[in-house]
Amino acid sequence: MDAVSPSAALGIALIAFGLVLTPGPNMLYLVSRSLTQGRRAGLISLIGTALGFLVYLAAATLGITAIFTSVPTAYTALRIAGAAYLLWLAWGVLRPGAPPIFTVRELSVDPPRRLIGMGLLTNLLNPKIAVLYVSLLPQFVDADRGSVALQSFVLGAIQIVIAVTFNGVFVLLAGALAMLLARRPALARAQRLLMGTALGAFGVRLLVERSR
């Protein structure tokens, strides 16, 4: 953990936590799969999702160094893009009529290999994860601390641990959580308010932050 500062580790952890609790393609697919085909199918699908995270982590570790070295001004563009995306996500969560956290869709029954493949594809095509690794993760990399690639790897590993852990919890508790939030709309609103406010706060922070 010496490769990154405690504040950088905490920052990426909080953003990862906020994103994993914000409804998106990964959550929609994993929860729907768990509810329609069972927890085992949900956990197998999560393996594919985790593989998608590893693909993004490898790309970030290999590519962010080149971006910072050859185009230093790219940091400003990444910062603005990342901030704008966080604010857009915050609005999507806080806007009137936003869908519940567990919006379920019916899925066909598929074998394990297809479950993994669909989990992988869902994550690779997930705009939240793409923007996280392209625009948000670089905000917490400090060239003065040494290897940019190593920092990117550590920060990405933190995000993966949080995302896989909480997505696994959602898979195991999908049915109970869906029923709880359906019966307790006030709790669902509180969740949206908390996550939307947190994402918006990070977006504003990145927007007003001066380039390092």
C-alpha positions as CSV (number, residue, x, y, z in Angstrom):
1,M,0.0,0.0,0.0
2,D,3.1,2.3,0.2
3,A,2.8,2.8,-3.5
4,V,-0.2,5.1,-2.9
5,S,-1.1,7.6,-0.2
6,P,-3.8,6.7,2.3
7,S,-5.9,9.5,1.0
8,A,-5.7,8.2,-2.6
9,A,-6.6,4.7,-1.4
10,L,-9.5,6.0,0.6
11,G,-10.7,8.2,-2.3
12,I,-10.8,5.3,-4.8
13,A,-12.4,3.1,-2.2
14,L,-15.2,5.5,-1.6
15,I,-15.8,6.1,-5.3
16,A,-15.8,2.3,-5.9
17,F,-18.3,1.8,-3.1
18,G,-20.5,4.6,-4.4
19,L,-20.4,3.2,-7.9
20,V,-21.1,-0.4,-6.9
21,L,-24.2,0.8,-5.0
22,T,-25.4,2.8,-8.0
23,P,-27.7,0.9,-10.3
24,G,-25.9,-0.1,-13.5
25,P,-25.4,-2.9,-16.0
26,N,-23.4,-5.1,-13.7
27,M,-25.8,-4.9,-10.8
28,L,-28.8,-5.3,-13.1
29,Y,-27.4,-8.4,-14.7
30,L,-26.1,-10.1,-11.6
31,V,-29.2,-9.5,-9.5
32,S,-31.5,-10.5,-12.4
33,R,-29.5,-13.6,-12.9
34,S,-29.5,-14.5,-9.3
35,L,-33.3,-14.1,-9.0
36,T,-34.2,-15.9,-12.2
37,Q,-31.6,-18.8,-12.1
38,G,-30.4,-19.0,-8.5
39,R,-27.5,-17.8,-6.4
40,R,-25.1,-20.3,-8.0
41,A,-25.7,-18.9,-11.4
42,G,-25.3,-15.4,-10.0
43,L,-21.9,-16.3,-8.5
44,I,-20.8,-17.9,-11.7
45,S,-21.8,-14.8,-13.6
46,L,-19.8,-12.8,-11.0
47,I,-16.6,-14.7,-12.1
48,G,-17.1,-13.2,-15.6
49,T,-17.6,-9.8,-14.1
50,A,-14.4,-10.1,-12.1
51,L,-12.5,-11.1,-15.3
52,G,-13.8,-7.9,-16.9
53,F,-12.3,-5.9,-14.0
54,L,-9.0,-7.6,-14.5
55,V,-9.0,-6.7,-18.2
56,Y,-9.6,-3.0,-17.3
57,L,-6.9,-3.2,-14.6
58,A,-4.3,-4.6,-17.1
59,A,-5.2,-1.9,-19.6
60,A,-5.0,0.9,-16.9
61,T,-1.6,-0.4,-15.6
62,L,-0.1,-0.6,-19.0
63,G,-1.7,2.5,-20.6
64,I,-2.0,5.3,-18.0
65,T,1.8,5.6,-17.7
66,A,2.0,6.4,-21.4
67,I,-0.8,9.0,-21.1
68,F,0.9,10.9,-18.3
69,T,4.3,10.7,-19.9
70,S,3.5,11.7,-23.4
71,V,0.5,14.0,-22.9
72,P,0.7,15.6,-19.4
73,T,-2.2,18.0,-20.3
74,A,-4.5,14.9,-20.6
75,Y,-4.9,15.0,-16.9
76,T,-7.1,18.1,-17.1
77,A,-9.3,16.5,-19.8
78,L,-9.6,13.3,-17.7
79,R,-10.4,15.3,-14.6
80,I,-13.2,17.2,-16.3
81,A,-14.6,14.2,-18.0
82,G,-14.5,12.2,-14.8
83,A,-16.2,14.9,-12.8
84,A,-18.9,15.4,-15.4
85,Y,-19.6,11.7,-15.4
86,L,-19.9,11.5,-11.6
87,L,-22.3,14.4,-11.6
88,W,-24.3,12.7,-14.4
89,L,-24.5,9.6,-12.3
90,A,-25.5,11.6,-9.2
91,W,-28.4,13.2,-11.2
92,G,-29.5,9.8,-12.5
93,V,-29.7,8.6,-8.9
94,L,-31.3,11.7,-7.4
95,R,-33.7,12.7,-10.2
96,P,-37.4,12.2,-9.6
97,G,-38.7,8.9,-10.8
98,A,-35.3,7.2,-10.7
99,P,-35.7,3.3,-10.9
100,P,-35.3,1.2,-7.7
101,I,-31.8,-0.1,-6.9
102,F,-33.0,-3.6,-7.8
103,T,-34.7,-3.3,-11.2
104,V,-35.0,-6.9,-12.3
105,R,-35.5,-8.3,-15.8
106,E,-36.3,-11.9,-16.8
107,L,-33.3,-13.9,-18.2
108,S,-33.1,-17.3,-19.9
109,V,-31.5,-20.3,-18.1
110,D,-27.9,-20.6,-19.4
111,P,-24.9,-22.9,-18.8
112,P,-21.9,-21.9,-16.7
113,R,-19.7,-21.1,-19.7
114,R,-22.3,-18.7,-21.1
115,L,-22.9,-17.2,-17.7
116,I,-19.2,-16.3,-17.4
117,G,-19.1,-15.0,-20.9
118,M,-22.1,-12.8,-20.4
119,G,-20.7,-11.5,-17.1
120,L,-17.5,-10.6,-18.8
121,L,-19.2,-8.9,-21.7
122,T,-21.5,-7.0,-19.5
123,N,-18.6,-5.6,-17.5
124,L,-16.5,-4.8,-20.5
125,L,-19.4,-2.8,-22.1
126,N,-20.2,-1.1,-18.8
127,P,-19.7,2.7,-19.2
128,K,-19.4,3.2,-15.5
129,I,-16.3,0.9,-15.3
130,A,-14.8,2.3,-18.5
131,V,-15.0,5.8,-17.2
132,L,-13.8,4.7,-13.7
133,Y,-10.5,3.4,-15.2
134,V,-10.0,6.0,-17.9
135,S,-11.1,9.2,-16.1
136,L,-11.4,8.6,-12.4
137,L,-8.6,6.3,-11.3
138,P,-5.9,8.6,-12.8
139,Q,-7.0,11.4,-10.4
140,F,-5.5,9.4,-7.5
141,V,-2.2,8.7,-9.2
142,D,0.7,10.9,-8.0
143,A,3.8,10.8,-10.2
144,D,5.9,12.1,-7.3
145,R,5.3,8.8,-5.4
146,G,7.1,6.7,-8.0
147,S,5.8,4.1,-10.5
148,V,2.6,5.3,-12.1
149,A,1.9,1.7,-13.3
150,L,2.3,0.3,-9.8
151,Q,0.0,3.0,-8.3
152,S,-2.6,2.2,-11.0
153,F,-2.4,-1.5,-10.2
154,V,-2.8,-0.9,-6.4
155,L,-5.7,1.5,-6.9
156,G,-7.4,-0.8,-9.4
157,A,-7.0,-3.8,-7.1
158,I,-8.7,-1.8,-4.3
159,Q,-11.6,-1.1,-6.6
160,I,-11.9,-4.8,-7.7
161,V,-11.9,-6.1,-4.2
162,I,-14.7,-3.7,-3.2
163,A,-16.8,-4.3,-6.4
164,V,-16.5,-8.1,-6.3
165,T,-17.2,-8.3,-2.6
166,F,-20.4,-6.2,-2.7
167,N,-21.6,-7.6,-5.9
168,G,-21.2,-11.0,-4.3
169,V,-23.3,-9.8,-1.4
170,F,-26.0,-8.6,-3.8
171,V,-26.1,-11.9,-5.5
172,L,-26.5,-13.8,-2.3
173,L,-29.0,-11.5,-0.8
174,A,-30.8,-10.3,-4.0
175,G,-34.2,-11.8,-3.1
176,A,-34.2,-10.5,0.5
177,L,-32.9,-7.0,-0.5
178,A,-35.4,-6.7,-3.4
179,M,-38.3,-7.5,-1.0
180,L,-37.0,-5.2,1.7
181,L,-36.6,-2.2,-0.6
182,A,-40.0,-2.9,-2.2
183,R,-41.6,-2.9,1.2
184,R,-39.6,0.0,2.6
185,P,-39.6,2.8,-0.1
186,A,-38.2,5.2,2.5
187,L,-35.1,3.1,2.8
188,A,-34.7,2.9,-1.0
189,R,-35.0,6.7,-1.1
190,A,-32.4,7.1,1.6
191,Q,-30.0,4.9,-0.3
192,R,-30.4,6.9,-3.4
193,L,-30.0,10.2,-1.5
194,L,-26.8,9.0,0.2
195,M,-25.2,7.6,-2.9
196,G,-26.3,10.4,-5.2
197,T,-24.9,13.0,-2.7
198,A,-21.6,11.2,-2.4
199,L,-21.1,10.8,-6.1
200,G,-22.1,14.5,-6.6
201,A,-19.6,15.6,-3.9
202,F,-16.8,13.7,-5.6
203,G,-17.7,15.2,-8.9
204,V,-17.6,18.7,-7.6
205,R,-14.3,18.0,-5.9
206,L,-12.7,16.8,-9.1
207,L,-14.2,19.7,-11.1
208,V,-12.7,22.4,-8.8
209,E,-9.4,20.6,-8.1
210,R,-6.4,22.2,-9.6
211,S,-4.2,20.0,-11.8
212,R,-1.3,18.4,-10.0
